[in-house]
């Protein structure tokens, strides 16, 4: 499955676009330098019902487009 397919499936499941996830993560402070993946994946699993693979796709999105280093 391609990365874009993961993002498409996440949007279908949650109703939240990739850009909205970036904004939400930024508002929660998850794009600050040094932020680990675990707090982000825990949030996505708890609030959006994502599995680990889909949550990690959002972490990758944040690293590539959201400023997470």
mmJSON file of the N, C-alpha and C atoms, coordinates in Angstrom:
{"data_MODEL":{"atom_site":{
"group_PDB":["ATOM","ATOM","ATOM","ATOM","ATOM","ATOM","ATOM","ATOM","ATOM","ATOM","ATOM","ATOM","ATOM","ATOM","ATOM","ATOM","ATOM","ATOM","ATOM","ATOM","ATOM","ATOM","ATOM","ATOM","ATOM","ATOM","ATOM","ATOM","ATOM","ATOM","ATOM","ATOM","ATOM","ATOM","ATOM","ATOM","ATOM","ATOM","ATOM","ATOM","ATOM","ATOM","ATOM","ATOM","ATOM","ATOM","ATOM","ATOM","ATOM","ATOM","ATOM","ATOM","ATOM","ATOM","ATOM","ATOM","ATOM","ATOM","ATOM","ATOM","ATOM","ATOM","ATOM","ATOM","ATOM","ATOM","ATOM","ATOM","ATOM","ATOM","ATOM","ATOM","ATOM","ATOM","ATOM","ATOM","ATOM","ATOM","ATOM","ATOM","ATOM","ATOM","ATOM","ATOM","ATOM","ATOM","ATOM","ATOM","ATOM","ATOM","ATOM","ATOM","ATOM","ATOM","ATOM","ATOM","ATOM","ATOM","ATOM","ATOM","ATOM","ATOM","ATOM","ATOM","ATOM","ATOM","ATOM","ATOM","ATOM","ATOM","ATOM","ATOM","ATOM","ATOM","ATOM","ATOM","ATOM","ATOM","ATOM","ATOM","ATOM","ATOM","ATOM","ATOM","ATOM","ATOM","ATOM","ATOM","ATOM","ATOM","ATOM","ATOM","ATOM","ATOM","ATOM","ATOM","ATOM","ATOM","ATOM","ATOM","ATOM","ATOM","ATOM","ATOM","ATOM","ATOM","ATOM","ATOM","ATOM","ATOM","ATOM","ATOM","ATOM","ATOM","ATOM","ATOM","ATOM","ATOM","ATOM","ATOM","ATOM","ATOM","ATOM","ATOM","ATOM","ATOM","ATOM","ATOM","ATOM","ATOM","ATOM","ATOM","ATOM","ATOM","ATOM","ATOM","ATOM","ATOM","ATOM","ATOM","ATOM","ATOM","ATOM","ATOM","ATOM","ATOM","ATOM","ATOM","ATOM","ATOM","ATOM","ATOM","ATOM","ATOM","ATOM","ATOM","ATOM","ATOM","ATOM","ATOM","ATOM","ATOM","ATOM","ATOM","ATOM","ATOM","ATOM"],
"id":[1,2,3,4,5,6,7,8,9,10,11,12,13,14,15,16,17,18,19,20,21,22,23,24,25,26,27,28,29,30,31,32,33,34,35,36,37,38,39,40,41,42,43,44,45,46,47,48,49,50,51,52,53,54,55,56,57,58,59,60,61,62,63,64,65,66,67,68,69,70,71,72,73,74,75,76,77,78,79,80,81,82,83,84,85,86,87,88,89,90,91,92,93,94,95,96,97,98,99,100,101,102,103,104,105,106,107,108,109,110,111,112,113,114,115,116,117,118,119,120,121,122,123,124,125,126,127,128,129,130,131,132,133,134,135,136,137,138,139,140,141,142,143,144,145,146,147,148,149,150,151,152,153,154,155,156,157,158,159,160,161,162,163,164,165,166,167,168,169,170,171,172,173,174,175,176,177,178,179,180,181,182,183,184,185,186,187,188,189,190,191,192,193,194,195,196,197,198,199,200,201,202,203,204,205,206,207],
"type_symbol":["N","C","C","N","C","C","N","C","C","N","C","C","N","C","C","N","C","C","N","C","C","N","C","C","N","C","C","N","C","C","N","C","C","N","C","C","N","C","C","N","C","C","N","C","C","N","C","C","N","C","C","N","C","C","N","C","C","N","C","C","N","C","C","N","C","C","N","C","C","N","C","C","N","C","C","N","C","C","N","C","C","N","C","C","N","C","C","N","C","C","N","C","C","N","C","C","N","C","C","N","C","C","N","C","C","N","C","C","N","C","C","N","C","C","N","C","C","N","C","C","N","C","C","N","C","C","N","C","C","N","C","C","N","C","C","N","C","C","N","C","C","N","C","C","N","C","C","N","C","C","N","C","C","N","C","C","N","C","C","N","C","C","N","C","C","N","C","C","N","C","C","N","C","C","N","C","C","N","C","C","N","C","C","N","C","C","N","C","C","N","C","C","N","C","C","N","C","C","N","C","C","N","C","C","N","C","C"],
"label_atom_id":["N","CA","C","N","CA","C","N","CA","C","N","CA","C","N","CA","C","N","CA","C","N","CA","C","N","CA","C","N","CA","C","N","CA","C","N","CA","C","N","CA","C","N","CA","C","N","CA","C","N","CA","C","N","CA","C","N","CA","C","N","CA","C","N","CA","C","N","CA","C","N","CA","C","N","CA","C","N","CA","C","N","CA","C","N","CA","C","N","CA","C","N","CA","C","N","CA","C","N","CA","C","N","CA","C","N","CA","C","N","CA","C","N","CA","C","N","CA","C","N","CA","C","N","CA","C","N","CA","C","N","CA","C","N","CA","C","N","CA","C","N","CA","C","N","CA","C","N","CA","C","N","CA","C","N","CA","C","N","CA","C","N","CA","C","N","CA","C","N","CA","C","N","CA","C","N","CA","C","N","CA","C","N","CA","C","N","CA","C","N","CA","C","N","CA","C","N","CA","C","N","CA","C","N","CA","C","N","CA","C","N","CA","C","N","CA","C","N","CA","C","N","CA","C","N","CA","C","N","CA","C","N","CA","C","N","CA","C","N","CA","C"],
"label_alt_id":[null,null,null,null,null,null,null,null,null,null,null,null,null,null,null,null,null,null,null,null,null,null,null,null,null,null,null,null,null,null,null,null,null,null,null,null,null,null,null,null,null,null,null,null,null,null,null,null,null,null,null,null,null,null,null,null,null,null,null,null,null,null,null,null,null,null,null,null,null,null,null,null,null,null,null,null,null,null,null,null,null,null,null,null,null,null,null,null,null,null,null,null,null,null,null,null,null,null,null,null,null,null,null,null,null,null,null,null,null,null,null,null,null,null,null,null,null,null,null,null,null,null,null,null,null,null,null,null,null,null,null,null,null,null,null,null,null,null,null,null,null,null,null,null,null,null,null,null,null,null,null,null,null,null,null,null,null,null,null,null,null,null,null,null,null,null,null,null,null,null,null,null,null,null,null,null,null,null,null,null,null,null,null,null,null,null,null,null,null,null,null,null,null,null,null,null,null,null,null,null,null,null,null,null,null,null,null],
"label_comp_id":["UNK","UNK","UNK","UNK","UNK","UNK","UNK","UNK","UNK","UNK","UNK","UNK","UNK","UNK","UNK","UNK","UNK","UNK","UNK","UNK","UNK","UNK","UNK","UNK","UNK","UNK","UNK","UNK","UNK","UNK","UNK","UNK","UNK","UNK","UNK","UNK","UNK","UNK","UNK","UNK","UNK","UNK","UNK","UNK","UNK","UNK","UNK","UNK","UNK","UNK","UNK","UNK","UNK","UNK","UNK","UNK","UNK","UNK","UNK","UNK","UNK","UNK","UNK","UNK","UNK","UNK","UNK","UNK","UNK","UNK","UNK","UNK","UNK","UNK","UNK","UNK","UNK","UNK","UNK","UNK","UNK","UNK","UNK","UNK","UNK","UNK","UNK","UNK","UNK","UNK","UNK","UNK","UNK","UNK","UNK","UNK","UNK","UNK","UNK","UNK","UNK","UNK","UNK","UNK","UNK","UNK","UNK","UNK","UNK","UNK","UNK","UNK","UNK","UNK","UNK","UNK","UNK","UNK","UNK","UNK","UNK","UNK","UNK","UNK","UNK","UNK","UNK","UNK","UNK","UNK","UNK","UNK","UNK","UNK","UNK","UNK","UNK","UNK","UNK","UNK","UNK","UNK","UNK","UNK","UNK","UNK","UNK","UNK","UNK","UNK","UNK","UNK","UNK","UNK","UNK","UNK","UNK","UNK","UNK","UNK","UNK","UNK","UNK","UNK","UNK","UNK","UNK","UNK","UNK","UNK","UNK","UNK","UNK","UNK","UNK","UNK","UNK","UNK","UNK","UNK","UNK","UNK","UNK","UNK","UNK","UNK","UNK","UNK","UNK","UNK","UNK","UNK","UNK","UNK","UNK","UNK","UNK","UNK","UNK","UNK","UNK","UNK","UNK","UNK","UNK","UNK","UNK"],
"label_asym_id":["A","A","A","A","A","A","A","A","A","A","A","A","A","A","A","A","A","A","A","A","A","A","A","A","A","A","A","A","A","A","A","A","A","A","A","A","A","A","A","A","A","A","A","A","A","A","A","A","A","A","A","A","A","A","A","A","A","A","A","A","A","A","A","A","A","A","A","A","A","A","A","A","A","A","A","A","A","A","A","A","A","A","A","A","A","A","A","A","A","A","A","A","A","A","A","A","A","A","A","A","A","A","A","A","A","A","A","A","A","A","A","A","A","A","A","A","A","A","A","A","A","A","A","A","A","A","A","A","A","A","A","A","A","A","A","A","A","A","A","A","A","A","A","A","A","A","A","A","A","A","A","A","A","A","A","A","A","A","A","A","A","A","A","A","A","A","A","A","A","A","A","A","A","A","A","A","A","A","A","A","A","A","A","A","A","A","A","A","A","A","A","A","A","A","A","A","A","A","A","A","A","A","A","A","A","A","A"],
"label_entity_id":["1","1","1","1","1","1","1","1","1","1","1","1","1","1","1","1","1","1","1","1","1","1","1","1","1","1","1","1","1","1","1","1","1","1","1","1","1","1","1","1","1","1","1","1","1","1","1","1","1","1","1","1","1","1","1","1","1","1","1","1","1","1","1","1","1","1","1","1","1","1","1","1","1","1","1","1","1","1","1","1","1","1","1","1","1","1","1","1","1","1","1","1","1","1","1","1","1","1","1","1","1","1","1","1","1","1","1","1","1","1","1","1","1","1","1","1","1","1","1","1","1","1","1","1","1","1","1","1","1","1","1","1","1","1","1","1","1","1","1","1","1","1","1","1","1","1","1","1","1","1","1","1","1","1","1","1","1","1","1","1","1","1","1","1","1","1","1","1","1","1","1","1","1","1","1","1","1","1","1","1","1","1","1","1","1","1","1","1","1","1","1","1","1","1","1","1","1","1","1","1","1","1","1","1","1","1","1"],
"label_seq_id":[1,1,1,2,2,2,3,3,3,4,4,4,5,5,5,6,6,6,7,7,7,8,8,8,9,9,9,10,10,10,11,11,11,12,12,12,13,13,13,14,14,14,15,15,15,16,16,16,17,17,17,18,18,18,19,19,19,20,20,20,21,21,21,22,22,22,23,23,23,24,24,24,25,25,25,26,26,26,27,27,27,28,28,28,29,29,29,30,30,30,31,31,31,32,32,32,33,33,33,34,34,34,35,35,35,36,36,36,37,37,37,38,38,38,39,39,39,40,40,40,41,41,41,42,42,42,43,43,43,44,44,44,45,45,45,46,46,46,47,47,47,48,48,48,49,49,49,50,50,50,51,51,51,52,52,52,53,53,53,54,54,54,55,55,55,56,56,56,57,57,57,58,58,58,59,59,59,60,60,60,61,61,61,62,62,62,63,63,63,64,64,64,65,65,65,66,66,66,67,67,67,68,68,68,69,69,69],
"pdbx_PDB_ins_code":[null,null,null,null,null,null,null,null,null,null,null,null,null,null,null,null,null,null,null,null,null,null,null,null,null,null,null,null,null,null,null,null,null,null,null,null,null,null,null,null,null,null,null,null,null,null,null,null,null,null,null,null,null,null,null,null,null,null,null,null,null,null,null,null,null,null,null,null,null,null,null,null,null,null,null,null,null,null,null,null,null,null,null,null,null,null,null,null,null,null,null,null,null,null,null,null,null,null,null,null,null,null,null,null,null,null,null,null,null,null,null,null,null,null,null,null,null,null,null,null,null,null,null,null,null,null,null,null,null,null,null,null,null,null,null,null,null,null,null,null,null,null,null,null,null,null,null,null,null,null,null,null,null,null,null,null,null,null,null,null,null,null,null,null,null,null,null,null,null,null,null,null,null,null,null,null,null,null,null,null,null,null,null,null,null,null,null,null,null,null,null,null,null,null,null,null,null,null,null,null,null,null,null,null,null,null,null],
"Cartn_x":[0.852,0.0,0.898,0.566,1.362,1.064,1.967,1.776,0.498,0.256,-0.961,-2.206,-2.158,-3.299,-3.559,-2.49,-2.655,-3.378,-2.914,-3.534,-4.991,-5.278,-6.662,-7.544,-7.05,-7.818,-8.033,-7.024,-7.156,-8.227,-8.23,-9.238,-10.638,-10.783,-12.09,-12.55,-11.624,-11.959,-12.291,-11.554,-11.681,-12.429,-12.474,-13.053,-12.109,-10.859,-9.859,-8.833,-8.586,-7.618,-6.193,-5.223,-3.83,-3.456,-3.887,-3.58,-4.214,-5.414,-6.055,-5.277,-4.769,-3.946,-2.697,-2.097,-0.925,-1.304,-2.415,-2.855,-3.171,-3.877,-4.227,-2.978,-2.041,-0.802,0.017,0.048,0.774,0.144,-1.179,-1.88,-1.598,-1.361,-1.054,0.436,1.229,2.663,3.445,2.831,3.486,4.479,4.604,5.571,6.82,6.936,8.131,9.33,10.52,11.723,11.846,12.253,12.465,11.243,10.086,8.879,9.018,8.762,8.839,7.524,7.564,6.382,5.32,5.723,4.76,3.637,3.904,2.779,1.818,2.366,1.528,0.666,1.278,0.493,-0.53,-0.178,-1.152,-2.363,-2.14,-3.224,-4.097,-3.469,-4.225,-5.038,-4.479,-5.198,-6.384,-6.169,-7.222,-8.332,-7.964,-8.957,-9.589,-8.874,-9.368,-9.506,-9.143,-9.285,-8.355,-7.244,-6.312,-5.496,-5.141,-4.208,-2.792,-1.85,-0.468,0.104,-0.15,0.385,-0.138,-1.434,-2.012,-1.525,-1.391,-0.872,0.563,1.361,2.738,2.781,1.784,1.713,1.517,0.735,0.555,1.857,2.572,3.88,4.803,4.808,5.628,5.188,3.892,3.363,3.869,3.833,4.298,5.79,6.551,7.994,8.265,7.478,7.725,7.131,5.954,5.25,4.864,5.004,4.514,5.573,6.835,7.893,8.463,7.898,8.445,9.793,10.775,12.11,12.475],
"Cartn_y":[-1.174,0.0,1.237,2.195,3.417,4.331,5.262,6.23,7.028,7.436,8.199,7.37,6.08,5.211,5.166,5.131,5.198,6.485,7.619,8.9,8.95,8.415,8.383,7.553,6.403,5.547,6.208,6.902,7.614,8.687,9.431,10.473,9.87,8.751,8.084,7.62,7.076,6.539,7.64,8.754,9.771,11.021,11.279,12.525,13.709,13.437,14.482,14.409,15.55,15.588,15.607,15.272,15.363,16.76,17.797,19.161,19.463,18.948,19.14,18.421,17.22,16.522,17.331,17.959,18.797,19.943,20.615,21.726,21.248,20.119,19.583,19.195,18.549,18.136,19.348,20.367,21.588,22.254,22.316,22.924,22.182,20.884,20.08,20.079,20.757,20.826,19.632,18.823,17.608,17.833,19.052,19.295,19.995,20.093,20.698,19.767,20.341,19.507,18.555,17.348,16.359,15.56,15.87,15.114,13.69,12.729,11.313,10.874,9.761,9.24,8.733,8.168,7.516,8.429,9.651,10.496,10.811,10.925,11.216,10.006,8.831,7.637,7.333,7.561,7.358,8.261,9.525,10.482,10.033,9.646,9.245,7.976,7.048,5.813,6.103,6.933,7.223,8.095,9.139,10.108,9.758,9.013,8.746,7.267,6.401,4.965,4.396,5.073,4.576,3.417,2.495,1.443,1.988,1.167,1.634,2.052,1.266,1.596,2.915,3.149,4.408,5.577,5.36,6.419,6.78,5.777,6.045,6.762,6.548,7.293,8.783,9.11,10.514,11.069,10.284,10.723,11.031,10.166,10.405,11.693,11.895,13.123,14.343,14.269,15.39,15.632,14.583,14.737,15.354,14.974,15.446,16.819,17.097,18.331,19.206,18.693,19.446,20.058,19.848,20.46,19.596,18.41,17.51,17.005,17.071,16.61,15.317],
"Cartn_z":[0.0,0.0,0.0,-0.833,-0.913,0.273,0.502,1.579,1.353,0.11,-0.186,0.095,-0.175,0.127,1.629,2.434,3.889,4.272,3.724,4.059,3.619,2.441,1.955,2.883,3.313,4.22,5.573,6.059,7.333,7.226,6.137,5.95,5.869,5.164,5.089,6.462,7.248,8.569,9.572,9.519,10.564,10.131,8.827,8.344,8.493,8.836,9.05,7.921,7.273,6.181,6.734,5.897,6.345,6.85,6.146,6.593,7.942,8.175,9.48,10.579,10.289,11.279,11.612,10.619,10.876,11.805,11.534,12.391,13.804,13.914,15.232,16.02,15.355,16.026,16.451,15.615,15.961,17.174,17.21,18.347,19.648,19.567,20.756,21.086,20.296,20.548,20.039,19.189,18.715,17.581,17.084,16.018,16.546,17.855,18.452,18.275,18.152,18.038,19.228,18.931,19.978,20.375,19.806,20.133,19.607,20.45,20.078,19.432,18.749,18.056,19.026,20.165,21.056,21.531,21.999,22.414,21.266,20.07,18.904,18.563,18.509,18.174,19.26,20.522,21.607,21.424,21.079,20.835,19.661,18.563,17.373,17.615,18.358,18.682,19.594,20.61,21.591,21.007,20.293,19.826,18.479,17.647,16.295,15.968,16.896,16.682,15.625,15.378,14.371,14.921,14.039,14.397,14.354,14.782,14.873,13.515,12.477,11.156,10.62,10.772,10.308,11.161,12.465,13.333,12.937,12.616,12.193,10.844,10.003,8.744,9.028,10.038,10.417,10.991,11.775,12.279,11.1,10.108,8.905,8.211,8.101,7.51,8.275,9.598,10.412,10.213,10.033,9.798,8.426,7.441,6.076,5.801,6.364,5.996,7.174,8.382,9.533,10.415,10.087,10.864,11.969,12.215,13.227,12.743,13.628,13.213,13.889],
"occupancy":[1.0,1.0,1.0,1.0,1.0,1.0,1.0,1.0,1.0,1.0,1.0,1.0,1.0,1.0,1.0,1.0,1.0,1.0,1.0,1.0,1.0,1.0,1.0,1.0,1.0,1.0,1.0,1.0,1.0,1.0,1.0,1.0,1.0,1.0,1.0,1.0,1.0,1.0,1.0,1.0,1.0,1.0,1.0,1.0,1.0,1.0,1.0,1.0,1.0,1.0,1.0,1.0,1.0,1.0,1.0,1.0,1.0,1.0,1.0,1.0,1.0,1.0,1.0,1.0,1.0,1.0,1.0,1.0,1.0,1.0,1.0,1.0,1.0,1.0,1.0,1.0,1.0,1.0,1.0,1.0,1.0,1.0,1.0,1.0,1.0,1.0,1.0,1.0,1.0,1.0,1.0,1.0,1.0,1.0,1.0,1.0,1.0,1.0,1.0,1.0,1.0,1.0,1.0,1.0,1.0,1.0,1.0,1.0,1.0,1.0,1.0,1.0,1.0,1.0,1.0,1.0,1.0,1.0,1.0,1.0,1.0,1.0,1.0,1.0,1.0,1.0,1.0,1.0,1.0,1.0,1.0,1.0,1.0,1.0,1.0,1.0,1.0,1.0,1.0,1.0,1.0,1.0,1.0,1.0,1.0,1.0,1.0,1.0,1.0,1.0,1.0,1.0,1.0,1.0,1.0,1.0,1.0,1.0,1.0,1.0,1.0,1.0,1.0,1.0,1.0,1.0,1.0,1.0,1.0,1.0,1.0,1.0,1.0,1.0,1.0,1.0,1.0,1.0,1.0,1.0,1.0,1.0,1.0,1.0,1.0,1.0,1.0,1.0,1.0,1.0,1.0,1.0,1.0,1.0,1.0,1.0,1.0,1.0,1.0,1.0,1.0,1.0,1.0,1.0,1.0,1.0,1.0],
"B_iso_or_equiv":[0.0,0.0,0.0,0.0,0.0,0.0,0.0,0.0,0.0,0.0,0.0,0.0,0.0,0.0,0.0,0.0,0.0,0.0,0.0,0.0,0.0,0.0,0.0,0.0,0.0,0.0,0.0,0.0,0.0,0.0,0.0,0.0,0.0,0.0,0.0,0.0,0.0,0.0,0.0,0.0,0.0,0.0,0.0,0.0,0.0,0.0,0.0,0.0,0.0,0.0,0.0,0.0,0.0,0.0,0.0,0.0,0.0,0.0,0.0,0.0,0.0,0.0,0.0,0.0,0.0,0.0,0.0,0.0,0.0,0.0,0.0,0.0,0.0,0.0,0.0,0.0,0.0,0.0,0.0,0.0,0.0,0.0,0.0,0.0,0.0,0.0,0.0,0.0,0.0,0.0,0.0,0.0,0.0,0.0,0.0,0.0,0.0,0.0,0.0,0.0,0.0,0.0,0.0,0.0,0.0,0.0,0.0,0.0,0.0,0.0,0.0,0.0,0.0,0.0,0.0,0.0,0.0,0.0,0.0,0.0,0.0,0.0,0.0,0.0,0.0,0.0,0.0,0.0,0.0,0.0,0.0,0.0,0.0,0.0,0.0,0.0,0.0,0.0,0.0,0.0,0.0,0.0,0.0,0.0,0.0,0.0,0.0,0.0,0.0,0.0,0.0,0.0,0.0,0.0,0.0,0.0,0.0,0.0,0.0,0.0,0.0,0.0,0.0,0.0,0.0,0.0,0.0,0.0,0.0,0.0,0.0,0.0,0.0,0.0,0.0,0.0,0.0,0.0,0.0,0.0,0.0,0.0,0.0,0.0,0.0,0.0,0.0,0.0,0.0,0.0,0.0,0.0,0.0,0.0,0.0,0.0,0.0,0.0,0.0,0.0,0.0,0.0,0.0,0.0,0.0,0.0,0.0],
"pdbx_formal_charge":[null,null,null,null,null,null,null,null,null,null,null,null,null,null,null,null,null,null,null,null,null,null,null,null,null,null,null,null,null,null,null,null,null,null,null,null,null,null,null,null,null,null,null,null,null,null,null,null,null,null,null,null,null,null,null,null,null,null,null,null,null,null,null,null,null,null,null,null,null,null,null,null,null,null,null,null,null,null,null,null,null,null,null,null,null,null,null,null,null,null,null,null,null,null,null,null,null,null,null,null,null,null,null,null,null,null,null,null,null,null,null,null,null,null,null,null,null,null,null,null,null,null,null,null,null,null,null,null,null,null,null,null,null,null,null,null,null,null,null,null,null,null,null,null,null,null,null,null,null,null,null,null,null,null,null,null,null,null,null,null,null,null,null,null,null,null,null,null,null,null,null,null,null,null,null,null,null,null,null,null,null,null,null,null,null,null,null,null,null,null,null,null,null,null,null,null,null,null,null,null,null,null,null,null,null,null,null],
"auth_seq_id":[1,1,1,2,2,2,3,3,3,4,4,4,5,5,5,6,6,6,7,7,7,8,8,8,9,9,9,10,10,10,11,11,11,12,12,12,13,13,13,14,14,14,15,15,15,16,16,16,17,17,17,18,18,18,19,19,19,20,20,20,21,21,21,22,22,22,23,23,23,24,24,24,25,25,25,26,26,26,27,27,27,28,28,28,29,29,29,30,30,30,31,31,31,32,32,32,33,33,33,34,34,34,35,35,35,36,36,36,37,37,37,38,38,38,39,39,39,40,40,40,41,41,41,42,42,42,43,43,43,44,44,44,45,45,45,46,46,46,47,47,47,48,48,48,49,49,49,50,50,50,51,51,51,52,52,52,53,53,53,54,54,54,55,55,55,56,56,56,57,57,57,58,58,58,59,59,59,60,60,60,61,61,61,62,62,62,63,63,63,64,64,64,65,65,65,66,66,66,67,67,67,68,68,68,69,69,69],
"auth_comp_id":["UNK","UNK","UNK","UNK","UNK","UNK","UNK","UNK","UNK","UNK","UNK","UNK","UNK","UNK","UNK","UNK","UNK","UNK","UNK","UNK","UNK","UNK","UNK","UNK","UNK","UNK","UNK","UNK","UNK","UNK","UNK","UNK","UNK","UNK","UNK","UNK","UNK","UNK","UNK","UNK","UNK","UNK","UNK","UNK","UNK","UNK","UNK","UNK","UNK","UNK","UNK","UNK","UNK","UNK","UNK","UNK","UNK","UNK","UNK","UNK","UNK","UNK","UNK","UNK","UNK","UNK","UNK","UNK","UNK","UNK","UNK","UNK","UNK","UNK","UNK","UNK","UNK","UNK","UNK","UNK","UNK","UNK","UNK","UNK","UNK","UNK","UNK","UNK","UNK","UNK","UNK","UNK","UNK","UNK","UNK","UNK","UNK","UNK","UNK","UNK","UNK","UNK","UNK","UNK","UNK","UNK","UNK","UNK","UNK","UNK","UNK","UNK","UNK","UNK","UNK","UNK","UNK","UNK","UNK","UNK","UNK","UNK","UNK","UNK","UNK","UNK","UNK","UNK","UNK","UNK","UNK","UNK","UNK","UNK","UNK","UNK","UNK","UNK","UNK","UNK","UNK","UNK","UNK","UNK","UNK","UNK","UNK","UNK","UNK","UNK","UNK","UNK","UNK","UNK","UNK","UNK","UNK","UNK","UNK","UNK","UNK","UNK","UNK","UNK","UNK","UNK","UNK","UNK","UNK","UNK","UNK","UNK","UNK","UNK","UNK","UNK","UNK","UNK","UNK","UNK","UNK","UNK","UNK","UNK","UNK","UNK","UNK","UNK","UNK","UNK","UNK","UNK","UNK","UNK","UNK","UNK","UNK","UNK","UNK","UNK","UNK","UNK","UNK","UNK","UNK","UNK","UNK"],
"auth_asym_id":["A","A","A","A","A","A","A","A","A","A","A","A","A","A","A","A","A","A","A","A","A","A","A","A","A","A","A","A","A","A","A","A","A","A","A","A","A","A","A","A","A","A","A","A","A","A","A","A","A","A","A","A","A","A","A","A","A","A","A","A","A","A","A","A","A","A","A","A","A","A","A","A","A","A","A","A","A","A","A","A","A","A","A","A","A","A","A","A","A","A","A","A","A","A","A","A","A","A","A","A","A","A","A","A","A","A","A","A","A","A","A","A","A","A","A","A","A","A","A","A","A","A","A","A","A","A","A","A","A","A","A","A","A","A","A","A","A","A","A","A","A","A","A","A","A","A","A","A","A","A","A","A","A","A","A","A","A","A","A","A","A","A","A","A","A","A","A","A","A","A","A","A","A","A","A","A","A","A","A","A","A","A","A","A","A","A","A","A","A","A","A","A","A","A","A","A","A","A","A","A","A","A","A","A","A","A","A"],
"auth_atom_id":["N","CA","C","N","CA","C","N","CA","C","N","CA","C","N","CA","C","N","CA","C","N","CA","C","N","CA","C","N","CA","C","N","CA","C","N","CA","C","N","CA","C","N","CA","C","N","CA","C","N","CA","C","N","CA","C","N","CA","C","N","CA","C","N","CA","C","N","CA","C","N","CA","C","N","CA","C","N","CA","C","N","CA","C","N","CA","C","N","CA","C","N","CA","C","N","CA","C","N","CA","C","N","CA","C","N","CA","C","N","CA","C","N","CA","C","N","CA","C","N","CA","C","N","CA","C","N","CA","C","N","CA","C","N","CA","C","N","CA","C","N","CA","C","N","CA","C","N","CA","C","N","CA","C","N","CA","C","N","CA","C","N","CA","C","N","CA","C","N","CA","C","N","CA","C","N","CA","C","N","CA","C","N","CA","C","N","CA","C","N","CA","C","N","CA","C","N","CA","C","N","CA","C","N","CA","C","N","CA","C","N","CA","C","N","CA","C","N","CA","C","N","CA","C","N","CA","C","N","CA","C","N","CA","C","N","CA","C","N","CA","C"],
"pdbx_PDB_model_num":[1,1,1,1,1,1,1,1,1,1,1,1,1,1,1,1,1,1,1,1,1,1,1,1,1,1,1,1,1,1,1,1,1,1,1,1,1,1,1,1,1,1,1,1,1,1,1,1,1,1,1,1,1,1,1,1,1,1,1,1,1,1,1,1,1,1,1,1,1,1,1,1,1,1,1,1,1,1,1,1,1,1,1,1,1,1,1,1,1,1,1,1,1,1,1,1,1,1,1,1,1,1,1,1,1,1,1,1,1,1,1,1,1,1,1,1,1,1,1,1,1,1,1,1,1,1,1,1,1,1,1,1,1,1,1,1,1,1,1,1,1,1,1,1,1,1,1,1,1,1,1,1,1,1,1,1,1,1,1,1,1,1,1,1,1,1,1,1,1,1,1,1,1,1,1,1,1,1,1,1,1,1,1,1,1,1,1,1,1,1,1,1,1,1,1,1,1,1,1,1,1,1,1,1,1,1,1]
}}}
